[in-house]
Amino acid sequence: MAHRWLVWGWLVGAWACAEVDPAGPAAGDAEGPLQSPPAVGPGAVDARVGAGPDGGGPPRDAGGDGAVVGDAGAVEAGAVDGGAADAAAPDDGGADAARSVDAAPVVMPETCNGVDDDRNGVVDDGGACGAWVQARCQLILGWADERDGPPGVSPVWGPCPPAERHQSGNVRCTATQRDGRFRMIDLNGDVDGNDQLGLAFRCADEALPAVAEWIQTRCAVFLGHADERQGPADRADAWDVCPAQLQGGEGLVRCTSTGFDGQFRSMQLRGDVGGDDQLGVAFICRDDAEAGRAAAVMAAVEVWLGWADEHLGPEDGAESWGPCPAQPRGNDGDVGCVGSGGDGRFHRLDLGGDVNGDDELGVALRGR
């Protein structure tokens, strides 16, 4: 009897254990208790938002309202705290200083290019254009007997240009060769009142056409003639009506020029040209808008005029004519020369003896 009660008690206990699962409901069991979401605090990741760019999700405040947490845990709703970020950026003054470079003007050696390279306020100064003019400009001298020269203003004198030298007949011409040397005309017959002289000055440069145009139209060579020693004193500002006018004179004193346009203007000589006659030469540049540049170019260039009696002049293409260019002028009675001096004034050459078929005239264009 006691044994049956023991068996019955064991069965009752087994049935009671089967009714209650000590492990609780399985995960996701609808009948199990709901779990509250974990609290979200500073630095925690809210699974409802998802991971941020760095894999940890955006920082949120303890209330989970999406405010961004700034430095030192301070919160500004919907905005980034200006603390650390602002401190890392330079202030306005620093940014301006970083962006601005104190660029000093670049000073270059002056060259003949129409630019103030050395930044001294004057364009093409310091003798920069002397070599340029010598190498890129030409001075063309023309002579004619029996008034066979071109009438009025002319682009040519006989075959020049395009010819650069012509030494026969009543109309002759020669042109400098961009080398600073003297070029010569061998005169013909007795030189007197039916003879003419003329000059042209021309410049060209494919690389710097504006410079060539400026020099040709702002600079001119002036040539004067006087009979009976009536010419002005050496280094005179004017020779008859020149340079106020481009040519003129009907009396004992006459003048002509290249006219600032590259063309010839003939000058008729007077009387029997001989020992009482004088020639004058000037190289003048002028530009009211760029007076400093004009003065600088004028001072950098030398035009040389030579005369010789009895074929005593040098060979065509010689580096010198008598004592020139080593000296500014010279005249021993048979060979004479004079330079323009770089000052815009007329420099005088006194002729000697009877000027006729055994006389020669020469010109040179050089940098000073």
Steps between C-alpha positions, in 0.01 A plus 500: 500500500773737579668407176197600293489843667862559404436418136193722493688791651777470240248510211330812639836680528595410143171642368552829684847549351366446149250789542768777571812558271769628732691645199212744418355565156723464194648811343240670281215315675190720469394401843828612657542843665590808278846632541557882520765643259831567662560856609700708253756730654792710381725297277257207471369368171126499444409191299198685368725749323770271367876528481659830418786568256754363744298187571401619847192704409443865565534618860167576661382659823354307786148572382565359151378818329771499231691805625868487412737490788774762480824537682512439876159331476316828430199467272371741237183377341548429127834689480867429537658670798745765383759420765765266368416546131509877525824491690661291228412749222707820464329825578414741219825691530705183492316372194551828317868497588536144380328577171682822425858477380711808536618494138759770443513640141736298283782725384668396175780656295362761263461387139362677193148354509262781592487383865649657814694184591708653779197674657660843522211681333661541155445261210799383291756714680863441594617469139289187446387601150837593351591148387136432404488798262838412350387142430138560392493843337650637181607846396486548124691791342413623151675740264386623160649723229306727266196489730427140407412405856142416595263796523325567828463223756599163358534140627797440267812672375589353164528124552526529881325321654485212421858550384736580785774655286505663159813682381451604141316768302343820622302336781696309763422355840640291781357343816655405831523123551402466867864458601598851609739544206526791256334476161619730223375682190757595237380833364500586129567821316512843656274525804298820482153651511340229283605220734279349767545304822242291683470255788262227620494325838323166529468232770358147495482216754267201460530417871434857620307681227355754744851606607611536137190706419546720806867579426444565128208735568650679803861536380637674191832597349535867399750620239598863450695686232635855508690705243751778569554371857153616600414188697428524872763439765588142580246329730221741405142416595379588148623514144289750312136385547592149617407321722181707541434407138604184320671685213537849366717789397546685176795717591852434620387258774284195429397176667313176455419189703376143494164639614412241770344285227784311329480705179740723306477880480756646264702811581634704210850636556597858425772650287831335429560274796853536632716617787250756628215248533387318810292194578319429825347183647264434791317195632181606676236293683185656641181371660299718737335192655832323562755779521739299718502211257560732203793670675649162596485362144640823357796487738570135412541550123769669292468602136834567333557717196829488307651691211830449311677685218717345228372146573670501839202348677510143633379196314128435504412313818787639706475513879626859509504818297801714585512524881132405540349324694794509743453877506168689473620701201808568291617696196851520363399687186465190281303257717227611738246328723250583771251314719154595619615497864189345656366842603249585227708796380660575164866412479686675219750377242702760303587392146828582322609557143274466199248221547481305175545157343799410717307557823315246711224512755444234768251415775496259794234404755632375832406445858680736737 
